[in-house]
């Protein structure tokens, strides 16, 4: 290689590569910054621009660990203690065997009214109303939940022939949002959604935090890369992440005509 060519190639390592890395990181970091985006409108849910989820590790790379001495990347996800406590109270109600009792709805309304950024309580209230066939009340609660939510996860559910499964029972779905505190993972922040159901279009929609997410229910999680150490966390650009379609093999197929 000629001298000038070698010099230019060497300089590119110190100029061009850092620029590429900088802009690549800006794209990655943008996954967690959505303050300028408008609230999610429940009435327009069919039009939400949902982008596919991908895997991203919360762990630093080997070189980064050697340089910083830290194992985990802190994405500055630190909800205040009062909101976390409110969510944990709601999660306890969601996991309670008396979730469908009237007292649960009363407590969820109190949590909803206490904070303007509490999106989990109205979402649970919407599920409560759905189980009592109170459609108008459920839609009003969903509208509040998604208007307050930083993000949402959606997932189509179909039968074995690919047809949407409207109003299908999904069961209990749970998402965990790991926080990094002093280079340790705090996995105590979890959103539990009991009695989850798809909408009239066969799509499950749930409000979530905008952060690396672990799905507790393996049946709803996207297939992981074919690697034993694949990251269990998912992320997505924008406000709405689309999980891979779930096929309900237990769906009752229409009987053939005689």
PEGIVEN-V690780 format. One record per run of one state. SS is the DSSP state (alpha for helix, beta for strand, coil for the rest). FROM is the first residue (numbers start at 0). LEN is the number of residues. If there is no record, write none. Layout:
BEGIN
ss->SS from->FROM len->LEN
ss->SS from->FROM len->LEN
END
This chain:
BEGIN
ss->coil from->0 len->2
ss->alpha from->2 len->28
ss->coil from->30 len->11
ss->alpha from->41 len->6
ss->coil from->47 len->2
ss->beta from->49 len->3
ss->coil from->52 len->1
ss->beta from->53 len->2
ss->coil from->55 len->3
ss->beta from->58 len->1
ss->coil from->59 len->2
ss->alpha from->61 len->7
ss->coil from->68 len->3
ss->beta from->71 len->1
ss->coil from->72 len->8
ss->alpha from->80 len->14
ss->coil from->94 len->7
ss->alpha from->101 len->13
ss->coil from->114 len->5
ss->alpha from->119 len->12
ss->coil from->131 len->3
ss->alpha from->134 len->14
ss->coil from->148 len->2
ss->beta from->150 len->9
ss->coil from->159 len->4
ss->beta from->163 len->1
ss->coil from->164 len->4
ss->beta from->168 len->8
ss->coil from->176 len->2
ss->beta from->178 len->3
ss->coil from->181 len->2
ss->beta from->183 len->3
ss->coil from->186 len->3
ss->beta from->189 len->8
ss->coil from->197 len->5
ss->beta from->202 len->6
ss->coil from->208 len->4
ss->beta from->212 len->3
ss->coil from->215 len->18
ss->beta from->233 len->2
ss->coil from->235 len->4
ss->beta from->239 len->9
ss->coil from->248 len->10
END
